Amino acid sequence: MAAAAGSAVEIDVGGRVVRVSHPDRVYFPAIGATKLDLVEYYLAVGDGVVRALRERPCMLHRFPDGLAGDKVHQKRVPRGAPPWLQTVRVHFPRYNRDADELCVTELADVIWAVQMSTVEFHPWNSRRADVEKPDEWRIDLDPMPDCGWDRALRVAGVVREVLGELGAVGWPKTSGGRGLHVYVRIRPDHGFADVRRAALAFAREVERRVPGEATTTWWRRDRDPAALFVDYNQNARDHTMAAAYSVRGVPEARVSAPIRWDELDTATPKDFTIATMTPRFAELGDLHAGIDDAVFDLAPLLEWAERDERDGIENPPEPGGD
């Protein structure tokens, strides 16, 4: 798979040759993991990470000097990219500018990005066929500083309960930090504003069922520091989250790991790293493999949103994007 070329290695990825320079550069000093270790991890989970990124505009979190250096948030694919690399053009109204972002269609695209010092992949929740119509509803369970894992699990259980009542299939994963994400495939019939309204209505229902534990309070300063924020804002335009199987830029090289609901009681985010995920993927495959076959219609949640608005519940302002 890999061939030496001076201080670089050449890797055949599905018939594409990707030259990886400085393969021995240490990216994660806490565990001694190198750039080549990162490449080998993404090769090992290739089917999963490509499924998570496929045809989505993708922002790259790059660490040119490893975690010891600065992080670069890169939206635009740089000049000199290989001719086979695909992009998708997105518009940023705030600046009245366009950007050609990476649009992954095959594993070689991912390995090229790692060669360019990418550690984290942050895709949009829409695809290039219509970047203004999301096909993914994202539930971000974001613990406040004093929120323990037990509370996060209780709220996740309520999330699963409400999804079940709606007839929606939720696909959980660890965030790679302290929280959890749950993704739901949706029909790409609505713009970002309506998807966020639906996500907010869902979050409020979760909050009603576990008052004092879950919160939808808009301003961080007003939230209980022991609460879990059900972050509906991750569905706003140009708000991105680490993809399933994305490595996170933390010393232990944690991964945003797909997980079964029945594993939540025994697993914690720290259990999933580039070292543990490789054998896990080899044994279990992609736990999100069926996500594209379980499509939910947001209509019931939009009815909830209209009900809340009729009842005078004020909607928070749209977050700043792009």
Buried (B, 14 or more C-beta within 10 A) or exposed (E): EBEEEEEBBEBEBEEBEBBBBBBEBBBBEEBEBBBBBBBBBBBBBBBBBBBBBBBBBBBBBBBEEBBEEEBEEBBBBEEEBEEEBBBBEBEBEEEEEEBBBBBBBBBBBBBBBBBBBBBBBBBBBBBBEEBEBBBBBBBBBBBBEEBEBEBBBBBBBBBBEBBEEBEBBBBBBBBBBBBBBBBBBBEBEBBBEBBBBBBBBBBBBBBEBBEEBBBBBBEEEEBBEBBBBBBBBBBBBBBBBBBBBBBBBBEBBBBBBBBEBEBBEEBEBBBBBBBBBBEBBEEEEBBBBEBEEEBBBBEBBBEBBEEBEEEEEEEEEEBEEB
